[in-house]
Amino acid sequence: MPNRKCSFNVSLAESEDKLIDSLSDLLRRCSEQAKDRKTNFSLGLSGGSLVQLLTKALRSSRLDTSNWEFFFCDERYVADDHSDSTYCAYRTEWLSQLPNILDSQFVKADTTKPLDECAADYEAKVKVKVGNSPSNLPQFDLLLLGMGPDGHTCSLFPEQPAKLEETSRLVIPIQNSPKPPPERITFTLPLINNARDVAFVVTGASKSDVVKRVFLDQDKQFPAAWVDPTSGQLTLIVDAGAGSQIKV
């Protein structure tokens, strides 16, 4: 395994059930640590396949989510009820599958504002809701990230390397995204890397090469390779296909 600033753990799941178990164990550990600190559990969500996987993990683990707050590591600049909205994907799924999770537990982006204001407003919400670390930056308890076949994570894309160099803003607007829809907001690396725990959940054999290049080779042409928590823990949860080039 490569040298990193942070502790790095890999969970290679031979089946979806095993992957769900690994995700459930991670959620249990991180949420119990937040409870020990007597704070709400701050969880950053990503879209795509994570919606279904997280839903299954929460249903199987039966964790008490009453003190959880859900944020979005990135969000598409569309209306709350739009099919492209990550918030809408989770809320629609959880209304029937996890009815105990309330709409008030979601900290949403206000996409009625102009794009730049939307990003600034979401950063302000994060600063109010999420407790600071000694570095005086908000410190999430857990960020759940996905990764595309191009090595993008959140809405940080290889085609927009300047976004990886952002150091002052915690949430930024994205225009001309190479993946539709073109306008979004996203967490930046200073916020991501300040989290207590960051976990990538990656599935599918088509991603096996980029998984190796990101997590073993730390090839910095891929935005996901820049995720290296400063004082936290990094976890990679992969299925057999995505993890076929990784030896645990």
N, C-alpha and C positions, 0 to 999 in steps of 0.2 A: 504494500500500500504506500501511497506517496506521503511525503512529509507535508504536514499542514500545521497551521496555528492551532487548530481545534482538534478535539477528539472525533474520530471518524469511524462509524460502525456500518457494516453492511449486513442486510438481511436478505438472503436469497430464498425466495419462496417457490416451492415446487408445484404449488397449486394456488388457485385464487383463495381458497379457504385459509391456507397458510399465510398468504399475503394479508388477508383481513385480520388474522390473529396478530401478526406483527404490528399492523397499524393500530389495532385495539390496545396492545400492550404499550405502545408509545403514547397513545392518548391517556391511558390510565396513569402512567408514570408522570407525565408532564402536568396533568390536571391535579394529581395528588400533591405534587410539589407546590403548585400554586395555592392549594388549600392549606398546606403547612405554613405558607407565608401569609395566610389570611388575606389573600387578594383574589379578585376575579381572575378566571383563566382566560387569557387573551390568545385567541387562535386566528391566524391568518389563513384564509382559504384561497385555493386556486380552482380553476374550472376544468373542463374536459372530463376525462375518465375519473378524476378524483371525486366528482359529485356522487357517482354511484358507489365507488369504493368506500368513501367516508360514510355514506348512508348505511352501507352494510356493516361497517365496523361499529358504528354507534348502536345499531339495532342488536347486534350480537353481544356487545359488551355490556349493554344496559347501564352505562355510566350515568351518574347524576350530573346533568348539564345545566342545572338551575343557575349556577354562578359563572357560566361561560359567556364570553362575548366574542362574536364572530366578525372578523374584518375581511377585507379582500386585498390580496397581494397585488392584484391588478383588476381593472374593471373596464369593460367596453363602454365607450361614450354613447350610450343608447338609453332609452327610457327604461324604467324599472321593470315594466311588463313586456319588454322586447325579448324575442327568443334568443338574441345574442347576449343578453345580460347574465352575468355570472350570478348575481344576486337572485334573479328570477329563476335560474336553474335550480339553485339550492332551495329557495322558498317553495317552489312548486313541488319539488321532490319531498321536502320535509313536512309539508302540510298534511300529507296522508301517511307518510312513513314514520315521522317523528313529531307528532302533534304537540308534545310537551315543550318543544323549542319554540319560543315566542318570537314574533316579528320584532319586538323591541330589543331582542338580543343581537340583532344584526346592526352593525355600524356601516351604513351605506354611503356611497358617493352621491352627491347631489348633481345629477347629470342635467338638471334644468339650467345650471349656471354655464357661462362660457367655459370652454375647455380649460384654459389656464386657471380660472377661478375655481373650477371643480377640483383640480389637483391641489391647489393651495388650501381650499376648504377641507379636503380630506386629510391633508397633512395636519391641519389644526385639530381636527377631530381625534386623530391618532395621538397627538401630543397631550390632549386633555384626558383621554381615556386610558392610555397605556402608561404605566409607571416607568420612571427613568432608571437607567443604570448609573453607576458611578461616572460614566463618560458623559452624563447629562443628555443622553439620547433615549427616546422611548425604547423599552426592551420587551418585545413580545415573548410570551412563554413558549409558543410553538408556531412556526410557519410551515405550512404544507405546500410544497411546490411540485409542479410537474415539469416536464422537459419535452420539447418537440424534437423531431428528427434532425432539425437544424441546430440543436443545442441551445435554443432560446428557453428562457424561463421568465416567469411573470410576463411583462411585455417589453423585455430587454432582448433585442434581436441582433444577430451578427451583422446585419446590414446597417445598423445604427450604432457603431462603436463609441461615438461621443457620449451616448447616454450612460455608458459604463464608467465614465470619468466624472460624473456628477458627485460633488462632495458636500454641497451646502443644502440642497433640497432633499427631503425625505420621500416626497411623492411628486412625480413630474408628469406633464402631459406628453403624449405620444401622438405624432401626426405621421401620416403616410406609412403606417405600419405595413410591412410586407405580407402580413396575414390579415385578412378582413375580420372585423371592420377596421377601417384605417385610423380611427381616432380612439384613444384609450387614455387611462392613467395607470401609473405603475409605481410600486415601491422601488426605491433605488438601493444600491449596494450598501451605503452606510446604515440604512435601516434594517435591511435583510441580515447583514453580518453582525448586527448588534443583538440579535435574538438569542435567547437562552438555548433553544433547540430549533434546528432547521432540518426538515426531512423532505427528501425527494422521493416521490412514488412514481416509478416508471415501469411500464408494461409494454410487451410486444417485441418480437424478434427483430423487427425493422429498426429498432433503436439500439441493438446490441453494440454496434461499432461506436456510435457516439457516446454510449454509456462508458465504454472503455476509455475513449479519448478524453472525456470530461473528468471522470472520477479516478482513473488510474494515471493517465498521462498528464492530467491537468492542462490540457491544450487550451490556451487562453483565446483562441479564435472563437471559442464557444462561450457565450455569456454565462451559462450555468457553471463553467469552471471557475468563475470569479467568486462564487459563493463559498466563503470560508470563515465561519463565525469567529469573531475576535476572541471571545471568551466563552463561547457556547459549544454545543455538540452538533455535529453533522451526521445524519443518518441517511443511508440509501436503502430503500425498500424496492426490490425488483422481483419480477417473476422470472421463470426459467428462461424465457425467450430473451428478455432485455438483458439479463445477467449472464448470458452464455459465455461471454469472454472474460468474466470475472471469477477468480478463484477465491473462495472464502476460507 
